[in-house]
Amino acid sequence: MILNKRIPLKYWLNLVKWDFAIVTVFSFVMYFLQDFLVRINIPITVGGFLGTAIALLLSFKLAQSYDRWWEARKIWGAIVNDSRTLLLQVKHFLAPENIAVVKTIGNRQIAWCYATCSHLRGQDTHKLVQPLVSEMEWEELKHKPHMPVALLDLNSGDISALHKSGVINDFQHIQIDNTLVRLTSSLGKAERIKNTVFPTTYRVILHFFIYIFLIVLSIPLAELLEFAEIPLLIGISLPFFLLEKIAFTIQDPFDNHPTDTPMTDISQNIEKNIRQLLDEEIPEFESKASFYIL
């Protein structure tokens, strides 16, 4: 997630460097074609109309991409709330002599957050989980292809065992089970965003018509402004390409881009909260001096 800091110019240039190069080349080509080979008369209003239509399509694309990004952020907000709720419930529903069980469930929930983060990014989940579970549990978990579901299964199994042994009553069991259900639901919602690809054809067509718009606009500009057409056309193209690139990067909020949902940072904050509830030392995480967090 991009923070409220100064964003380096290099970041903006990296987003549009290839489009910037292409527009610069064809601006020179169109200028010399118009000046030395053939004159084509196209009213500037045609370019203006086409630019307005593309701006509307671009705004729709940006809105849809932002909806996906915002939904992902709301999902992780719910994960924060349910992680705290789970520990509060387990801590206060169980008697003090069951503190070992509370810590085990707390460590598993921390592991679940990190595992979910890595799972959504397509990274290895095992190295983050192993330090947070016992050796016996690790032997069971290390062969599981879906680590977040396996961790939820262990926590659910422990809660069921506590209920059967009479440590928690029916009401308490239902309350904790509802929290685990919400965590499972959040996992499924995040996976839905991850696995639902934004229609590629929409982006390709929009990108194509931005170039058509610039070509159509370059013809009347060559007549009106002569050589000034080239920097003006480049300047007009940059907002279109920047907005299109921003819409493209935020449409997939789990792909390790600077604009992504900061799952690692959120998971670290969850760990701090859980450690506090367990009366353990709160870890300090290294902060990177950058304009975004992941």
C-alpha positions as CSV (number, residue, x, y, z in Angstrom):
1,M,0.0,0.0,0.0
2,I,1.4,3.4,-1.0
3,L,1.8,5.6,2.1
4,N,1.2,9.3,2.4
5,K,4.8,10.1,1.5
6,R,6.6,11.6,-1.4
7,I,6.5,9.1,-4.3
8,P,9.8,8.9,-6.2
9,L,9.7,10.1,-9.8
10,K,11.3,6.8,-10.7
11,Y,8.2,4.9,-9.7
12,W,6.0,6.9,-12.0
13,L,8.4,6.6,-14.9
14,N,8.7,2.8,-14.4
15,L,4.9,2.6,-14.8
16,V,4.8,4.3,-18.2
17,K,8.4,4.0,-19.6
18,W,7.5,1.8,-22.5
19,D,4.4,3.7,-23.5
20,F,6.3,7.0,-23.1
21,A,9.0,5.6,-25.5
22,I,6.4,4.4,-28.0
23,V,4.5,7.7,-28.0
24,T,7.7,9.7,-28.4
25,V,8.7,7.7,-31.4
26,F,5.4,7.8,-33.2
27,S,5.0,11.5,-32.4
28,F,8.1,12.2,-34.4
29,V,6.9,9.8,-37.1
30,M,3.5,11.4,-37.4
31,Y,5.1,14.9,-37.4
32,F,7.5,14.1,-40.3
33,L,4.8,12.2,-42.2
34,Q,2.5,15.2,-42.0
35,D,5.2,17.7,-42.8
36,F,7.0,16.0,-45.6
37,L,4.8,13.3,-47.2
38,V,1.1,13.6,-46.9
39,R,-1.4,16.0,-45.3
40,I,-4.5,14.5,-43.8
41,N,-7.3,16.7,-42.6
42,I,-9.1,15.5,-39.5
43,P,-11.0,18.0,-37.3
44,I,-9.6,18.3,-33.8
45,T,-13.1,17.8,-32.5
46,V,-12.8,14.1,-33.5
47,G,-9.9,13.6,-31.3
48,G,-11.6,15.5,-28.5
49,F,-14.7,13.3,-28.8
50,L,-12.6,10.1,-28.8
51,G,-10.6,11.3,-25.8
52,T,-13.8,11.9,-23.9
53,A,-15.1,8.5,-24.6
54,I,-11.8,6.9,-23.6
55,A,-11.8,8.9,-20.3
56,L,-15.2,7.6,-19.5
57,L,-14.1,4.0,-20.1
58,L,-10.9,4.6,-18.1
59,S,-12.9,6.0,-15.2
60,F,-15.1,2.9,-15.2
61,K,-12.0,0.6,-15.3
62,L,-10.4,2.6,-12.4
63,A,-13.6,2.4,-10.3
64,Q,-13.9,-1.4,-10.8
65,S,-10.3,-1.9,-10.0
66,Y,-10.6,0.2,-6.8
67,D,-13.6,-1.9,-5.8
68,R,-11.5,-5.0,-5.9
69,W,-8.7,-3.3,-3.9
70,W,-11.0,-1.9,-1.3
71,E,-12.8,-5.2,-0.9
72,A,-9.4,-6.9,-0.2
73,R,-8.6,-4.2,2.4
74,K,-12.0,-4.8,4.1
75,I,-11.3,-8.6,4.2
76,W,-8.0,-8.0,6.0
77,G,-9.7,-5.6,8.3
78,A,-12.2,-8.4,9.2
79,I,-9.2,-10.8,9.7
80,V,-7.7,-8.3,12.2
81,N,-11.0,-8.1,14.2
82,D,-11.6,-11.8,14.2
83,S,-8.0,-12.7,15.2
84,R,-8.4,-10.4,18.2
85,T,-11.8,-11.8,19.0
86,L,-10.6,-15.4,18.8
87,L,-7.9,-14.8,21.4
88,L,-10.1,-12.8,23.7
89,Q,-12.7,-15.6,23.6
90,V,-10.3,-18.4,24.2
91,K,-8.4,-16.5,26.9
92,H,-11.4,-15.6,28.9
93,F,-13.6,-18.7,28.3
94,L,-10.9,-21.1,29.5
95,A,-9.7,-21.4,33.0
96,P,-6.1,-20.1,33.9
97,E,-4.8,-23.7,34.1
98,N,-5.4,-24.0,30.3
99,I,-3.1,-21.2,29.4
100,A,-0.9,-23.6,27.4
101,V,-3.9,-24.3,25.1
102,V,-4.6,-20.5,24.8
103,K,-1.0,-19.9,23.7
104,T,-1.1,-22.8,21.2
105,I,-4.2,-21.4,19.6
106,G,-2.7,-17.9,19.6
107,N,0.5,-19.0,17.9
108,R,-1.5,-20.9,15.3
109,Q,-3.6,-17.8,14.6
110,I,-0.4,-15.8,14.0
111,A,0.8,-18.6,11.8
112,W,-2.5,-18.6,9.9
113,C,-2.2,-14.9,9.2
114,Y,1.3,-15.3,7.8
115,A,0.4,-18.4,5.9
116,T,-2.7,-16.7,4.3
117,C,-0.5,-13.8,3.3
118,S,2.1,-16.1,1.6
119,H,-0.6,-18.3,0.1
120,L,-2.4,-15.3,-1.6
121,R,1.0,-14.1,-3.0
122,G,1.8,-17.6,-4.3
123,Q,4.9,-17.8,-2.0
124,D,6.1,-20.6,0.2
125,T,4.0,-20.8,3.4
126,H,6.1,-23.3,5.3
127,K,9.0,-21.2,6.4
128,L,6.8,-18.8,8.2
129,V,4.6,-21.4,9.9
130,Q,7.3,-23.8,11.2
131,P,8.7,-21.5,14.0
132,L,5.1,-20.9,15.4
133,V,3.9,-24.5,15.9
134,S,5.2,-27.5,17.8
135,E,7.4,-30.2,16.2
136,M,4.5,-32.7,16.3
137,E,2.1,-30.3,14.6
138,W,4.8,-29.4,12.1
139,E,5.1,-33.0,11.1
140,E,1.4,-33.0,10.4
141,L,1.3,-29.7,8.7
142,K,4.4,-29.8,6.4
143,H,2.7,-32.1,3.9
144,K,-0.5,-30.1,3.7
145,P,-0.9,-28.3,0.3
146,H,-3.3,-25.6,1.8
147,M,-1.6,-24.4,5.0
148,P,-4.2,-21.8,6.1
149,V,-7.0,-24.4,6.0
150,A,-4.8,-26.9,7.8
151,L,-4.2,-24.4,10.6
152,L,-7.9,-23.6,10.9
153,D,-8.6,-27.3,11.1
154,L,-6.2,-27.7,14.1
155,N,-7.7,-24.8,16.0
156,S,-11.2,-26.1,15.3
157,G,-10.2,-29.6,16.4
158,D,-8.8,-28.2,19.7
159,I,-12.0,-26.2,20.4
160,S,-14.1,-29.2,19.7
161,A,-12.0,-31.3,22.1
162,L,-12.3,-28.6,24.8
163,H,-16.1,-28.7,24.4
164,K,-16.3,-32.4,24.6
165,S,-14.2,-32.5,27.7
166,G,-16.5,-29.9,29.4
167,V,-13.8,-27.1,29.6
168,I,-16.1,-24.8,27.6
169,N,-19.9,-24.9,27.5
170,D,-22.2,-25.0,24.5
171,F,-22.6,-21.2,24.2
172,Q,-18.9,-20.6,24.4
173,H,-18.3,-23.3,21.8
174,I,-20.8,-21.7,19.4
175,Q,-19.2,-18.2,19.9
176,I,-15.7,-19.5,19.1
177,D,-16.9,-21.6,16.2
178,N,-18.6,-18.5,14.7
179,T,-15.3,-16.7,14.8
180,L,-13.5,-19.5,13.1
181,V,-16.3,-19.6,10.5
182,R,-15.7,-15.9,9.8
183,L,-12.0,-16.4,9.4
184,T,-12.7,-19.2,6.9
185,S,-15.1,-16.9,5.1
186,S,-12.5,-14.2,4.9
187,L,-10.0,-16.7,3.4
188,G,-12.5,-17.7,0.8
189,K,-13.3,-14.1,-0.1
190,A,-9.6,-13.2,-0.5
191,E,-9.1,-16.3,-2.7
192,R,-12.1,-15.3,-4.8
193,I,-10.4,-12.0,-5.6
194,K,-7.1,-13.7,-6.2
195,N,-8.5,-16.3,-8.6
196,T,-11.0,-14.1,-10.5
197,V,-9.0,-12.5,-13.3
198,F,-10.1,-9.0,-14.4
199,P,-11.1,-9.4,-18.1
200,T,-7.8,-9.0,-20.1
201,T,-9.7,-8.0,-23.2
202,Y,-11.0,-4.9,-21.5
203,R,-7.5,-3.7,-20.8
204,V,-6.1,-4.6,-24.2
205,I,-8.9,-2.8,-26.0
206,L,-8.7,0.3,-23.8
207,H,-4.9,0.4,-24.3
208,F,-5.3,0.0,-28.0
209,F,-7.9,2.9,-28.3
210,I,-5.7,5.2,-26.2
211,Y,-3.1,4.8,-29.0
212,I,-5.8,5.3,-31.7
213,F,-6.9,8.5,-29.9
214,L,-3.3,9.8,-29.8
215,I,-2.8,9.1,-33.5
216,V,-6.1,10.8,-34.4
217,L,-5.2,13.8,-32.2
218,S,-1.7,14.1,-33.6
219,I,-2.9,14.9,-37.2
220,P,-4.8,18.2,-36.4
221,L,-2.2,19.2,-33.8
222,A,0.6,19.0,-36.5
223,E,-1.3,21.6,-38.5
224,L,-2.0,23.9,-35.6
225,L,1.2,23.8,-33.6
226,E,3.9,22.5,-35.9
227,F,6.8,21.1,-33.9
228,A,5.1,21.8,-30.5
229,E,2.8,18.9,-31.4
230,I,5.4,16.4,-30.1
231,P,5.8,17.5,-26.4
232,L,2.1,18.4,-26.3
233,L,1.1,14.9,-27.5
234,I,3.4,13.3,-25.0
235,G,2.0,15.4,-22.2
236,I,-1.6,14.5,-23.1
237,S,-0.8,10.8,-23.3
238,L,0.9,10.6,-19.8
239,P,-2.3,11.0,-17.7
240,F,-4.1,8.4,-19.8
241,F,-1.3,5.9,-19.4
242,L,-0.7,6.6,-15.8
243,L,-4.4,6.1,-14.8
244,E,-4.5,3.0,-17.0
245,K,-1.4,1.5,-15.2
246,I,-2.7,2.4,-11.8
247,A,-6.0,0.7,-12.5
248,F,-4.1,-2.3,-13.8
249,T,-1.9,-2.6,-10.6
250,I,-4.7,-2.2,-8.1
251,Q,-7.0,-4.7,-9.7
252,D,-4.9,-7.5,-8.3
253,P,-4.3,-6.5,-4.6
254,F,-2.3,-9.7,-3.8
255,D,0.5,-9.6,-6.4
256,N,3.4,-7.9,-4.5
257,H,3.0,-4.5,-6.1
258,P,3.5,-1.2,-4.1
259,T,-0.2,-0.6,-4.4
260,D,-1.2,-4.0,-2.9
261,T,-3.0,-4.7,0.4
262,P,-0.3,-4.6,3.1
263,M,-0.8,-8.1,4.3
264,T,2.6,-8.6,5.9
265,D,2.3,-5.3,7.8
266,I,-1.3,-6.3,8.9
267,S,-0.1,-9.8,10.0
268,Q,2.7,-8.2,12.0
269,N,0.2,-6.0,13.8
270,I,-2.0,-9.0,14.5
271,E,1.0,-10.8,16.0
272,K,1.7,-7.8,18.3
273,N,-2.0,-7.8,19.4
274,I,-1.9,-11.5,20.1
275,R,1.4,-11.3,22.0
276,Q,-0.1,-8.5,24.1
277,L,-3.2,-10.6,24.9
278,L,-0.9,-13.5,25.8
279,D,1.2,-11.3,28.1
280,E,4.3,-12.0,26.1
281,E,7.0,-9.8,24.8
282,I,5.7,-7.7,21.9
283,P,8.1,-8.1,18.9
284,E,9.6,-5.2,17.1
285,F,9.7,-5.5,13.3
286,E,12.2,-3.7,11.1
287,S,10.6,-0.8,9.3
288,K,11.8,0.0,5.8
289,A,12.0,3.7,4.9
290,S,10.0,3.6,1.8
291,F,6.9,5.1,0.2
292,Y,4.9,1.9,0.5
293,I,4.4,-1.1,2.8
294,L,3.5,-4.7,1.9
